[in-house]
Amino acid sequence: MDWTILQQYGPLLLSGFGTTILCWALGTVFSMVLGLLIALLQRYGPRPLGWVIQAYIEIIRGTPFLVQLFVLYYGGPLIGLRLDALPAGLLGLTIYGSPYFAEIFRSAFNAVPLGQIEAARAIGMSELSIIRRILLPLGLVSALPALVNFSIILTKETVILSIITVPELTYQTQRMSTETFRYIEANLALALFFWALVETISRVGRKLEKRVTRHLIERT
C-alpha cells in the first residue's frame, strides 16, 4: 500500500470528513426534534392525525433511504421543490431519521409510570407542565441509549449522500480512488474515519448515560 497518497489527498479527505460530521450532526438534531414532535402529536393529538402520522412512519421506515433521497432530489423539481445537494441531503436525513426517533420517544413515554402522570393531574398540573416536568425528563433518560444507538446508525447513512454529489467523505474517497486507482488506501481511510466518528459518539453516549444515572441516584 502507498501511504504517501493519503498525504496528497489528506486535505480533500479532511474536508469530506468535516462535511460528513456536519451532515450527521444537523441531520441527527433535526430528525430528533421532528421525531419528538411526532411522538407528542401521536400521544396528544386527535385520532385522525394519529392515523396520518402512523402512515408516515410506516412509509418512511418501509422504504430504503436511497429511494427516498432519489425521490426528494430528482423528483422534487416536479412539484417545485428545487434543492441543492447539501440541503437535499440534510432534508433527506431528517425525513428518514424522524420516524425512528419518534418510535424511540413513544416507547420511552409509554415507560413513564402512569401513576406519576395521574398524580400530577390530581394536584392540578396542566398537560404542558406534565410534559415538561415529568414526561420529557423521565422519558429522555430511558430513551438515551436508543437515541445514541440510532445516532450512530445515521453516521453510516451519510455515505448515501454521495449519490447526489454531496461532497462528504465517501464522495471524496471515491474521487481519490478514481483519480489514483488506489482503492485499498481510499476505502481503508474511509473505514478509519468512520470508526473514529462512531467511537467518539459511543464514548460520549456512555458518559452521558453514566452522568444521568448518577444524577438520578443522587436525587433519590
Beta strands, then each sheet from edge to edge (+ up, - down):
end
